[in-house]
Amino acid sequence: MKLLIVTSVAEFQKEILSIFKKAKIEAFSRTEIDGYKNTNSVIATRSWFPGEKGGNESLMFFSFTENEKIELLFKLVSEFNENLETNNPIRVAVLNIENYI
């Protein structure tokens, strides 16, 4: 059992849900987060108040899942990121779980 964490800008929600479906990861959670970078991003300039510094609307998905499903998800996310036209790739991290109930 591993903990899978996926983050991205909110605009990629549909694509991430499709990737989860293809990887057969059916149980997961999602939360809205603010993403920050030290450099100016295209998304930040589209806010209603461009003079204010704020985070980008982002999402974090997480799931406790099996390694085989994670391997396929990594492949699908890598393919998605290769064709990206922005500087906001989908990020994925995996943590080992020592014990769980």
Secondary structure, DSSP 4 states (H G I P E B T S, - for coil): -EEEEEEEEGGGHHHHHHHHHHTT----EEEEEEE--SS--TTGGGSS-TTS--PEEEEEEEEEE-HHHHHHHHHHHHHHHHT-SSS---EEEEEE-S---
